[in-house]
Amino acid sequence: MTPSNEPVRYMERTRLYYRALGYEQDYVWAHYADVPFVRPAKPLAECRIALVTTASPLTAVRDDGSVAKQVWSGSVSPPPERLFTDNVAWDKESTHTRDRESFLPIETASLLAREGRFASLAVHFHGVPTEYSQRKTLTEDAPQVLSRLRADGADAAILCPL
């Protein structure tokens, strides 16, 4: 058990987990020589911010327990009470996902907007599936999320993965 003041070594735990499943080759973590992020064109206090999560809507769960892996969107008002997270890899021994704010902080972001930290929260949040295919994420899911962010008039997004 990791002492509470020590970081959890998620990447090493993930490597060991996949090895225990029988994978001989370690997962290749995404990395970029040129970071695909840019500075906002205007001050944060003038920006509309959107939230992006890796959780799924409850409606994505199929009868067989599998989950439809597709980009989706939801309204921030009212915020969803729950989202589906059982299909996503997260440290189920050290934490839980009963606190939706921990992976989709709508109330916290709304408070920050009211305090003037940024102009407003976009009317939708967006969900992107957790994929082990970097190709699919880059060529299919990311462009769909970007299109939705632009349609909402978002100036920036906060990524809130599990």
Backbone as CSV, one residue per row, in Angstrom:
resi,resn,N_x,N_y,N_z,CA_x,CA_y,CA_z,C_x,C_y,C_z
1,MET,0.850,-1.191,0.000,0.000,0.000,0.000,0.887,1.243,0.000
2,THR,0.533,2.192,-0.836,1.281,3.433,-0.931,0.872,4.365,0.207
3,PRO,1.848,4.915,0.950,1.487,5.882,2.001,0.729,7.053,1.387
4,SER,-0.170,7.657,2.144,-1.036,8.712,1.616,-0.273,9.932,1.111
5,ASN,0.962,10.137,1.575,1.718,11.295,1.116,2.638,10.959,-0.059
6,GLU,2.541,9.750,-0.579,3.334,9.335,-1.731,2.434,9.253,-2.961
7,PRO,2.962,9.622,-4.122,2.131,9.509,-5.329,1.870,8.047,-5.683
8,VAL,0.705,7.798,-6.266,0.388,6.466,-6.769,1.077,6.334,-8.121
9,ARG,1.820,5.296,-8.312,2.588,5.110,-9.542,1.731,4.383,-10.578
10,TYR,0.797,5.167,-11.161,-0.187,4.596,-12.069,0.430,3.947,-13.298
11,MET,1.436,4.585,-13.885,2.004,4.020,-15.108,2.657,2.671,-14.821
12,GLU,3.373,2.577,-13.727,4.004,1.294,-13.379,2.939,0.259,-13.026
13,ARG,1.911,0.665,-12.309,0.828,-0.268,-11.971,0.128,-0.762,-13.232
14,THR,-0.036,0.130,-14.210,-0.660,-0.260,-15.472,0.200,-1.276,-16.206
15,ARG,1.515,-1.039,-16.242,2.420,-1.999,-16.894,2.301,-3.382,-16.235
16,LEU,2.331,-3.412,-14.925,2.244,-4.680,-14.201,0.893,-5.355,-14.420
17,TYR,-0.164,-4.558,-14.470,-1.503,-5.097,-14.703,-1.573,-5.788,-16.059
18,TYR,-1.083,-5.132,-17.088,-1.140,-5.736,-18.429,-0.247,-6.970,-18.524
19,ARG,0.871,-6.953,-17.850,1.729,-8.143,-17.829,1.004,-9.304,-17.155
20,ALA,0.260,-9.004,-16.069,-0.494,-10.046,-15.371,-1.606,-10.609,-16.250
21,LEU,-2.094,-9.805,-17.176,-3.112,-10.277,-18.118,-2.510,-11.103,-19.256
22,GLY,-1.186,-11.146,-19.314,-0.535,-11.953,-20.335,0.054,-11.189,-21.500
23,TYR,-0.092,-9.877,-21.501,0.509,-9.091,-22.575,2.030,-9.075,-22.387
24,GLU,2.739,-9.387,-23.435,4.195,-9.420,-23.351,4.828,-8.067,-23.638
25,GLN,4.125,-7.235,-24.395,4.662,-5.924,-24.758,3.938,-4.845,-23.956
26,ASP,4.699,-3.926,-23.364,4.093,-2.849,-22.585,3.256,-1.949,-23.477
27,TYR,2.237,-1.363,-22.879,1.416,-0.388,-23.574,2.310,0.777,-23.990
28,VAL,2.107,1.288,-25.190,2.873,2.434,-25.674,2.081,3.689,-25.342
29,TRP,2.587,4.470,-24.405,1.915,5.693,-23.975,2.020,6.740,-25.070
30,ALA,0.948,7.478,-25.281,0.949,8.544,-26.275,1.952,9.613,-25.871
31,HIS,2.681,10.095,-26.846,3.620,11.187,-26.603,3.775,11.986,-27.892
32,TYR,4.138,13.233,-27.750,4.254,14.124,-28.893,5.520,14.954,-28.770
33,ALA,6.274,15.016,-29.861,7.452,15.889,-29.876,6.995,17.346,-29.853
34,ASP,5.926,17.642,-30.587,5.322,18.977,-30.597,3.971,18.861,-29.909
35,VAL,3.841,19.457,-28.758,2.617,19.348,-27.976,1.455,19.968,-28.753
36,PRO,0.323,19.231,-28.913,-0.790,19.744,-29.720,-1.720,20.684,-28.971
37,PHE,-1.155,21.546,-28.159,-1.947,22.518,-27.420,-1.447,23.914,-27.782
38,VAL,-2.315,24.888,-27.649,-1.933,26.274,-27.933,-2.420,27.163,-26.800
39,ARG,-1.796,28.314,-26.682,-2.259,29.291,-25.696,-3.600,29.865,-26.162
40,PRO,-4.493,30.137,-25.235,-5.762,30.750,-25.627,-5.529,32.100,-26.308
41,ALA,-6.388,32.427,-27.253,-6.262,33.682,-27.992,-6.666,34.889,-27.151
42,LYS,-7.360,34.641,-26.028,-7.776,35.742,-25.169,-7.575,35.341,-23.715
43,PRO,-7.652,36.283,-22.804,-7.449,35.956,-21.381,-8.484,34.929,-20.902
44,LEU,-8.080,34.112,-19.943,-8.955,33.080,-19.403,-10.272,33.664,-18.906
45,ALA,-10.237,34.838,-18.316,-11.450,35.478,-17.788,-12.466,35.785,-18.890
46,GLU,-12.052,35.731,-20.157,-12.951,35.993,-21.283,-13.311,34.718,-22.040
47,CYS,-12.848,33.575,-21.576,-13.023,32.314,-22.301,-14.262,31.534,-21.865
48,ARG,-14.907,30.912,-22.841,-15.951,29.924,-22.567,-15.235,28.574,-22.488
49,ILE,-15.442,27.863,-21.384,-14.737,26.615,-21.116,-15.694,25.438,-21.248
50,ALA,-15.217,24.374,-21.868,-15.991,23.136,-21.977,-15.274,22.048,-21.186
51,LEU,-16.033,21.071,-20.745,-15.487,19.925,-20.023,-15.566,18.690,-20.911
52,VAL,-14.519,17.875,-20.858,-14.466,16.629,-21.627,-14.116,15.505,-20.663
53,THR,-14.924,14.467,-20.641,-14.717,13.338,-19.732,-14.542,12.042,-20.517
54,THR,-14.034,11.019,-19.849,-13.936,9.691,-20.465,-15.023,8.753,-19.949
55,ALA,-15.887,9.244,-19.084,-17.005,8.434,-18.609,-18.048,8.324,-19.722
56,SER,-18.953,7.381,-19.591,-19.988,7.147,-20.596,-21.364,7.463,-20.023
57,PRO,-22.321,7.756,-20.900,-23.681,7.938,-20.389,-24.242,6.586,-19.975
58,LEU,-25.151,6.579,-19.035,-25.772,5.327,-18.599,-26.479,4.632,-19.763
59,THR,-26.947,5.412,-20.734,-27.654,4.845,-21.885,-26.715,4.101,-22.842
60,ALA,-25.411,4.225,-22.672,-24.454,3.559,-23.571,-24.262,2.090,-23.222
61,VAL,-24.742,1.679,-22.043,-24.565,0.297,-21.606,-25.562,-0.585,-22.348
62,ARG,-25.035,-1.572,-23.037,-25.873,-2.501,-23.806,-26.384,-3.620,-22.897
63,ASP,-27.329,-4.396,-23.406,-27.925,-5.492,-22.642,-26.887,-6.513,-22.189
64,ASP,-25.824,-6.720,-22.985,-24.793,-7.705,-22.631,-23.731,-7.138,-21.686
65,GLY,-23.905,-5.875,-21.257,-22.961,-5.254,-20.335,-21.848,-4.491,-21.015
66,SER,-21.700,-4.634,-22.332,-20.677,-3.880,-23.048,-21.150,-2.430,-23.201
67,VAL,-20.249,-1.579,-23.650,-20.556,-0.158,-23.757,-20.298,0.315,-25.179
68,ALA,-21.236,1.098,-25.704,-21.048,1.713,-27.016,-19.942,2.751,-26.890
69,LYS,-18.856,2.552,-27.617,-17.720,3.471,-27.537,-17.814,4.500,-28.650
70,GLN,-18.364,5.646,-28.290,-18.500,6.719,-29.264,-18.481,8.054,-28.546
71,VAL,-18.141,9.093,-29.281,-18.173,10.445,-28.738,-19.628,10.788,-28.461
72,TRP,-19.867,11.480,-27.355,-21.221,11.844,-26.982,-21.198,13.184,-26.262
73,SER,-22.350,13.778,-26.078,-22.453,15.073,-25.403,-23.644,15.065,-24.461
74,GLY,-23.540,15.877,-23.435,-24.628,16.016,-22.481,-24.750,17.465,-22.050
75,SER,-25.878,17.794,-21.479,-26.133,19.152,-21.014,-25.521,19.356,-19.631
76,VAL,-24.931,20.521,-19.404,-24.398,20.816,-18.073,-25.511,21.243,-17.114
77,SER,-26.682,21.603,-17.664,-27.789,22.037,-16.819,-29.073,21.336,-17.244
78,PRO,-29.589,20.482,-16.402,-29.002,20.059,-15.135,-27.889,19.043,-15.378
79,PRO,-26.913,19.014,-14.489,-25.840,18.033,-14.653,-26.354,16.615,-14.400
80,PRO,-25.759,15.644,-15.058,-26.193,14.266,-14.806,-25.850,13.862,-13.374
81,GLU,-26.727,13.099,-12.753,-26.437,12.627,-11.397,-25.304,11.615,-11.407
82,ARG,-25.326,10.729,-12.422,-24.315,9.668,-12.508,-23.921,9.470,-13.963
83,LEU,-22.764,8.881,-14.136,-22.310,8.426,-15.440,-21.793,7.009,-15.264
84,PHE,-21.611,6.306,-16.355,-21.125,4.933,-16.284,-19.602,4.942,-16.361
85,THR,-18.957,4.296,-15.390,-17.497,4.292,-15.325,-16.892,2.895,-15.179
86,ASP,-17.738,1.878,-15.031,-17.213,0.534,-14.766,-16.373,-0.024,-15.904
87,ASN,-16.592,0.486,-17.119,-15.852,-0.031,-18.269,-14.483,0.619,-18.445
88,VAL,-14.191,1.650,-17.691,-12.946,2.389,-17.845,-11.932,1.911,-16.805
89,ALA,-10.675,1.832,-17.212,-9.630,1.384,-16.295,-9.252,2.514,-15.343
90,TRP,-9.534,2.332,-14.088,-9.114,3.246,-13.043,-8.825,2.411,-11.814
91,ASP,-8.095,2.955,-10.895,-7.634,2.219,-9.722,-8.797,1.987,-8.759
92,LYS,-9.489,0.877,-8.946,-10.679,0.579,-8.154,-10.348,0.167,-6.717
93,GLU,-9.074,-0.078,-6.432,-8.672,-0.399,-5.057,-8.444,0.859,-4.233
94,SER,-8.013,1.940,-4.883,-7.639,3.148,-4.149,-8.699,4.237,-4.159
95,THR,-9.663,4.121,-5.065,-10.649,5.197,-5.172,-11.976,4.646,-5.689
96,HIS,-12.926,5.520,-5.914,-14.240,5.152,-6.435,-14.683,6.255,-7.391
97,THR,-15.804,6.050,-8.045,-16.327,7.086,-8.948,-17.740,7.511,-8.539
98,ARG,-18.061,7.388,-7.274,-19.375,7.821,-6.806,-19.483,9.345,-6.761
99,ASP,-18.352,10.039,-6.742,-18.334,11.503,-6.749,-18.126,11.977,-8.187
100,ARG,-19.226,12.250,-8.882,-19.126,12.640,-10.284,-18.276,13.887,-10.477
101,GLU,-18.233,14.761,-9.495,-17.414,15.974,-9.595,-15.929,15.651,-9.791
102,SER,-15.492,14.474,-9.372,-14.067,14.135,-9.498,-13.653,13.871,-10.933
103,PHE,-14.608,13.571,-11.808,-14.263,13.342,-13.212,-15.143,14.130,-14.175
104,LEU,-16.059,14.914,-13.660,-16.854,15.842,-14.463,-17.301,16.983,-13.545
105,PRO,-16.391,17.937,-13.273,-16.623,18.971,-12.249,-17.505,20.132,-12.714
106,ILE,-18.746,19.832,-13.026,-19.662,20.862,-13.530,-19.935,21.927,-12.471
107,GLU,-20.261,21.514,-11.255,-20.570,22.495,-10.208,-19.354,23.359,-9.877
108,THR,-18.183,22.741,-9.789,-16.960,23.496,-9.491,-16.646,24.474,-10.609
109,ALA,-16.760,24.018,-11.865,-16.499,24.909,-12.999,-17.518,26.043,-13.043
110,SER,-18.764,25.748,-12.741,-19.793,26.792,-12.715,-19.482,27.836,-11.649
111,LEU,-19.036,27.383,-10.488,-18.641,28.301,-9.415,-17.471,29.185,-9.862
112,LEU,-16.471,28.585,-10.500,-15.322,29.357,-10.981,-15.751,30.403,-12.009
113,ALA,-16.713,30.055,-12.856,-17.221,31.026,-13.831,-17.932,32.173,-13.109
114,ARG,-18.741,31.846,-12.101,-19.435,32.902,-11.343,-18.437,33.813,-10.623
115,GLU,-17.306,33.249,-10.223,-16.267,34.039,-9.553,-15.432,34.849,-10.546
116,GLY,-15.656,34.646,-11.850,-14.926,35.406,-12.855,-13.610,34.798,-13.291
117,ARG,-13.324,33.569,-12.885,-12.071,32.921,-13.311,-12.056,32.711,-14.817
118,PHE,-13.241,32.411,-15.374,-13.420,32.376,-16.831,-14.827,32.873,-17.116
119,ALA,-15.104,33.183,-18.379,-16.364,33.861,-18.712,-17.586,32.998,-18.471
120,SER,-17.545,31.757,-18.962,-18.712,30.895,-18.803,-18.333,29.458,-19.086
121,LEU,-19.228,28.597,-18.704,-19.097,27.178,-18.996,-19.945,26.908,-20.232
122,ALA,-19.425,26.136,-21.169,-20.195,25.779,-22.362,-21.464,25.029,-21.943
123,VAL,-22.494,25.097,-22.751,-23.775,24.490,-22.391,-23.733,22.962,-22.421
124,HIS,-22.755,22.393,-23.113,-22.601,20.937,-23.159,-21.247,20.523,-22.607
125,PHE,-21.206,19.351,-22.027,-19.937,18.679,-21.763,-19.867,17.567,-22.798
126,HIS,-18.684,17.032,-23.003,-18.515,16.015,-24.044,-17.786,14.808,-23.480
127,GLY,-18.156,13.660,-23.990,-17.524,12.415,-23.569,-16.772,11.794,-24.725
128,VAL,-15.594,11.325,-24.433,-14.785,10.640,-25.438,-14.442,9.262,-24.883
129,PRO,-14.608,8.220,-25.693,-14.339,6.883,-25.175,-12.850,6.651,-24.923
130,THR,-12.578,5.832,-23.935,-11.209,5.416,-23.696,-10.894,4.326,-24.704
131,GLU,-9.953,4.594,-25.555,-9.575,3.658,-26.607,-8.113,3.267,-26.425
132,TYR,-7.802,2.046,-26.759,-6.411,1.631,-26.743,-5.762,1.884,-28.092
133,SER,-6.556,2.360,-29.054,-6.053,2.692,-30.378,-5.799,4.191,-30.452
134,GLN,-4.524,4.572,-30.440,-4.202,5.985,-30.584,-4.635,6.490,-31.954
135,ARG,-4.575,5.623,-32.959,-5.000,6.008,-34.302,-6.472,6.415,-34.298
136,LYS,-7.352,5.597,-33.680,-8.779,5.918,-33.649,-9.032,7.200,-32.864
137,THR,-8.334,7.359,-31.757,-8.506,8.576,-30.968,-8.138,9.806,-31.790
138,LEU,-7.010,9.744,-32.480,-6.534,10.907,-33.241,-7.326,11.163,-34.516
139,THR,-7.728,10.106,-35.218,-8.365,10.302,-36.528,-9.880,10.350,-36.483
140,GLU,-10.500,9.770,-35.452,-11.964,9.740,-35.397,-12.527,10.528,-34.202
141,ASP,-12.128,10.140,-32.996,-12.744,10.727,-31.800,-12.355,12.190,-31.584
142,ALA,-11.076,12.510,-31.675,-10.634,13.888,-31.430,-11.270,14.884,-32.402
143,PRO,-11.339,14.596,-33.706,-12.010,15.547,-34.599,-13.493,15.735,-34.267
144,GLN,-14.169,14.660,-33.830,-15.578,14.789,-33.448,-15.733,15.689,-32.222
145,VAL,-14.867,15.492,-31.233,-14.932,16.330,-30.030,-14.633,17.783,-30.392
146,LEU,-13.612,18.001,-31.208,-13.273,19.367,-31.620,-14.449,20.030,-32.329
147,SER,-15.117,19.312,-33.200,-16.285,19.854,-33.905,-17.383,20.255,-32.920
148,ARG,-17.611,19.428,-31.928,-18.637,19.731,-30.921,-18.231,20.928,-30.059
149,LEU,-16.950,21.005,-29.707,-16.463,22.145,-28.922,-16.650,23.437,-29.699
150,ARG,-16.312,23.411,-30.980,-16.476,24.601,-31.816,-17.944,24.975,-31.954
151,ALA,-18.827,23.979,-32.120,-20.262,24.254,-32.236,-20.797,24.919,-30.968
152,ASP,-20.215,24.588,-29.828,-20.624,25.195,-28.555,-19.971,26.555,-28.308
153,GLY,-19.053,26.945,-29.191,-18.365,28.221,-29.006,-17.324,28.190,-27.908
154,ALA,-16.823,27.006,-27.602,-15.816,26.890,-26.538,-14.474,27.460,-27.007
155,ASP,-13.834,28.190,-26.112,-12.498,28.726,-26.391,-11.417,27.777,-25.902
156,ALA,-11.761,26.954,-24.926,-10.804,26.013,-24.344,-11.587,24.865,-23.704
157,ALA,-10.888,23.780,-23.460,-11.521,22.619,-22.819,-10.650,22.138,-21.672
158,ILE,-11.312,21.669,-20.650,-10.623,21.027,-19.541,-10.876,19.536,-19.698
159,LEU,-9.806,18.762,-19.831,-9.918,17.320,-19.983,-10.007,16.694,-18.610
160,CYS,-11.042,15.906,-18.364,-11.327,15.325,-17.053,-11.404,13.814,-17.163
161,PRO,-10.284,13.160,-17.450,-10.331,11.705,-17.609,-10.392,10.998,-16.268
162,LEU,-10.863,9.767,-16.311,-10.810,8.925,-15.113,-9.395,8.448,-14.945
